[in-house]
């Protein structure tokens, strides 16, 4: 009798617990810098991502762990630093070092969510691996979808400004014919919307990974038309900008300014890059509209991120990735969680991409594995102006080449005010930039440091060592100091 009395209550408890589970729409872009309207870019036309930022929290100072596709994606999905998973390049899988790692989507699956992937979340060789599983992690998903659009069949039409390089690494582009949904990224949006419709009655973790704006820059022609060449300019830098920068700070695959290309060609590449940004923005808009139409917006956490930043000619001619400068280390991160107090605000605190994992598990009220090396950003989602222990570490490994006789690890720590970088722990150079006075990092204060700057570098080196070893730096938040 007592058991029959309790059964309805148990059933209601189970149903209510199930209903309270929030979905996750996890959107990744490839090689997208902070060239978005919501980040203050004066050129970018990104109304849909701006809309997401206006209804969520836009992290204006979010930093990836390593500015290269494979390492940073593995780091985001495992919540572990590159030094832990030993992934520094494009050829190593994180499970070679940590075979039992529980990835972000796995953790959701273990707690009752359905998890699926469309497109690029883990590393793919672009464009060669489009349409395949790439360098995926099968335990992370219950379903995977790998669209392949006309950007693959039209590869022979792509213009390559550097014919000696593959289009995957060169400044190359195509103003494509046809509609959005004929392109791979348009198909990714379509398939993601289909999955949301199929799974709308159960909790889901759906990851949608776009391939653009990674080279080759391919988007329908209408997006190119949004950026007339006469409106574009290459970034300003002093003529002597490179004189105080260590050799190791420049990527081995970008040895000379602007790859030796003329200004018009570089502007065309910039136009193509921005065209891809607006193309991706439109696809994000389709998915956000679908959430509203399906009645899922109020029960879905939306995360938008890019794997790392990107250069468009800064520092007198740096292009693409693999740098520890602000343009390479910083990348977009927008999180919209239902019923969070901070929605609609921007956050200027320094955060790291390994913080994404524990943030989502806390928002979903599920356990965060003790191995995770990031910290939850939930306090900043609730109050973007709250106090924060704000340091971020980004690193990159330089291979031995004609410039460097041995592989060199570069490490950079970013505080509210400063960026400190060293190469082989200082053997191949040191950099210090004051972002209050020099946000474009033109003046390397480590060349002739004042006594005060020497103290700052000492404190930042200590914080770098503490943070890299998993400790919390003891220095309290003080923007006037660090």
JORAUR-V74288 format. One record per backbone hydrogen bond with DSSP energy under -0.5 kcal/mol. CO is the residue of the C=O (numbers start at 1). NH is the residue of the N-H. E is the energy in kcal/mol with one decimal. If there is no record, write none. Layout:
BEGIN
CO NH E
CO NH E
END
This chain:
BEGIN
1 5 -1.6
2 6 -1.6
3 7 -1.7
4 8 -0.6
5 9 -0.5
6 10 -2.5
7 11 -2.7
8 12 -2.6
9 13 -2.4
10 14 -2.4
11 15 -2.7
12 16 -2.7
13 17 -2.2
14 18 -2.2
15 19 -2.5
16 20 -1.6
18 21 -1.1
23 301 -3.3
24 26 -0.6
24 206 -2.7
25 27 -0.7
25 303 -2.7
26 28 -0.5
26 208 -2.6
27 305 -2.3
28 210 -3.1
29 31 -0.6
29 307 -1.4
31 33 -0.6
32 332 -0.5
34 36 -1.9
36 39 -1.2
36 41 -2.1
37 40 -2.1
44 46 -0.7
46 50 -2.2
47 51 -1.7
48 52 -2.0
49 53 -2.5
50 54 -2.1
51 55 -0.9
52 55 -0.8
52 56 -0.7
53 56 -0.6
56 58 -0.5
56 344 -3.0
56 345 -0.6
57 59 -0.7
57 335 -2.2
58 60 -0.9
58 347 -2.9
59 62 -0.5
61 351 -2.5
62 331 -2.1
63 353 -2.0
65 395 -2.4
66 68 -2.8
67 322 -1.5
68 72 -2.0
69 73 -2.1
70 74 -2.3
71 75 -2.2
72 76 -2.4
73 77 -2.3
74 78 -1.6
75 79 -2.1
75 80 -0.7
77 104 -2.5
79 373 -2.8
79 374 -0.5
81 84 -1.4
81 85 -2.1
82 86 -1.8
82 87 -0.9
86 88 -0.6
93 96 -1.8
94 97 -1.2
94 98 -2.6
98 101 -1.8
101 103 -0.7
103 107 -2.6
104 108 -1.5
105 109 -2.4
106 110 -2.8
107 111 -0.6
108 111 -0.9
108 113 -2.4
109 112 -1.9
114 205 -3.4
115 142 -2.9
115 143 -0.8
116 207 -2.6
117 145 -2.1
118 209 -3.0
119 121 -0.7
123 135 -3.2
124 126 -0.7
125 129 -3.9
127 130 -1.4
129 132 -2.2
133 136 -0.8
134 136 -0.5
137 140 -2.3
138 141 -1.7
143 117 -2.5
145 119 -2.3
149 152 -1.7
149 153 -0.9
150 154 -2.3
152 155 -1.3
154 157 -2.3
155 158 -1.4
159 161 -0.6
159 173 -2.0
162 165 -2.8
166 169 -1.8
166 170 -1.4
170 172 -1.1
171 161 -2.3
172 217 -2.9
173 159 -2.7
174 176 -1.1
174 219 -1.7
176 221 -2.5
179 182 -1.5
179 183 -0.5
180 183 -1.8
180 186 -0.5
182 150 -2.7
183 187 -2.4
184 188 -2.0
185 189 -1.7
186 190 -2.0
187 191 -2.8
188 192 -2.2
189 193 -2.2
190 194 -1.9
191 195 -2.1
192 196 -2.2
193 197 -2.0
194 198 -2.3
195 199 -2.3
197 200 -0.7
199 202 -2.0
203 114 -2.4
204 24 -2.6
205 116 -2.0
205 207 -0.5
206 26 -2.9
206 208 -0.5
207 118 -2.7
207 209 -0.5
208 28 -2.7
208 210 -0.6
209 120 -2.1
211 214 -0.8
212 30 -1.3
216 218 -1.1
217 174 -2.4
219 176 -2.5
220 223 -1.9
220 224 -0.7
221 224 -0.6
221 225 -1.9
223 226 -0.6
224 227 -2.0
228 231 -1.9
229 232 -1.8
238 241 -1.9
240 243 -1.6
241 244 -0.6
242 245 -1.5
246 249 -1.4
247 250 -1.7
251 254 -1.7
256 259 -1.8
257 260 -2.5
258 261 -2.8
262 266 -1.9
263 267 -2.4
264 268 -2.1
265 269 -2.0
266 270 -2.3
267 271 -2.6
268 272 -2.2
269 273 -2.2
270 274 -2.5
271 275 -2.2
272 276 -2.0
273 277 -1.8
274 278 -2.3
275 279 -2.0
276 280 -2.6
277 281 -2.6
278 282 -1.9
279 283 -1.5
280 284 -2.4
281 285 -2.2
282 286 -1.6
283 287 -1.6
284 288 -2.5
285 289 -2.4
286 290 -1.9
287 291 -2.0
288 292 -1.7
289 293 -2.7
290 294 -2.4
291 296 -2.7
291 297 -1.1
292 295 -1.2
296 299 -1.9
297 300 -0.9
299 23 -2.7
300 302 -0.5
301 25 -3.1
301 303 -0.5
302 336 -2.9
303 27 -3.4
304 334 -2.5
305 29 -2.2
311 320 -2.1
312 235 -0.6
313 317 -2.2
314 318 -2.9
317 258 -2.1
318 313 -3.1
318 314 -0.6
320 311 -3.0
325 328 -1.0
325 329 -2.6
326 330 -2.3
327 310 -1.3
328 309 -2.1
329 64 -2.4
332 306 -1.3
333 59 -2.6
334 304 -2.8
335 57 -2.8
335 337 -0.6
336 302 -2.7
337 340 -1.0
340 343 -1.5
342 345 -1.5
345 58 -1.4
347 60 -2.6
347 61 -0.6
349 61 -0.5
351 63 -2.1
352 355 -1.4
353 356 -1.6
354 358 -0.6
355 359 -1.5
356 360 -2.2
357 361 -2.1
358 362 -1.9
359 363 -2.4
360 364 -2.1
361 366 -2.8
362 365 -1.1
367 369 -0.5
369 372 -1.6
377 380 -0.9
377 381 -1.9
378 382 -2.1
379 383 -2.0
381 342 -1.4
383 386 -2.3
388 390 -1.7
389 391 -1.2
392 414 -2.7
394 412 -2.4
396 398 -0.6
396 410 -3.3
397 399 -0.5
398 408 -2.3
404 401 -2.1
408 398 -3.6
408 410 -0.5
409 424 -3.1
410 396 -2.1
411 422 -2.3
412 394 -2.3
413 420 -2.3
414 392 -1.5
417 435 -3.1
418 415 -3.0
419 433 -2.4
420 413 -2.8
421 431 -3.0
422 411 -2.5
422 424 -0.5
423 428 -2.8
424 427 -1.7
426 429 -1.2
428 248 -0.5
429 423 -2.3
431 421 -2.3
432 445 -2.9
433 419 -1.9
433 435 -0.8
434 437 -0.6
434 438 -3.0
438 441 -1.9
442 444 -0.7
443 445 -1.0
444 447 -1.3
446 449 -0.6
450 454 -2.2
451 455 -1.7
452 456 -2.1
453 457 -2.7
454 458 -2.0
455 459 -2.3
456 460 -2.6
457 461 -2.6
458 462 -1.9
459 463 -2.5
460 464 -2.6
461 465 -2.3
462 466 -2.3
463 467 -2.9
464 468 -2.6
465 469 -1.3
466 471 -2.6
467 470 -1.4
471 473 -0.6
478 481 -1.8
478 482 -2.8
482 417 -1.7
482 418 -0.9
END
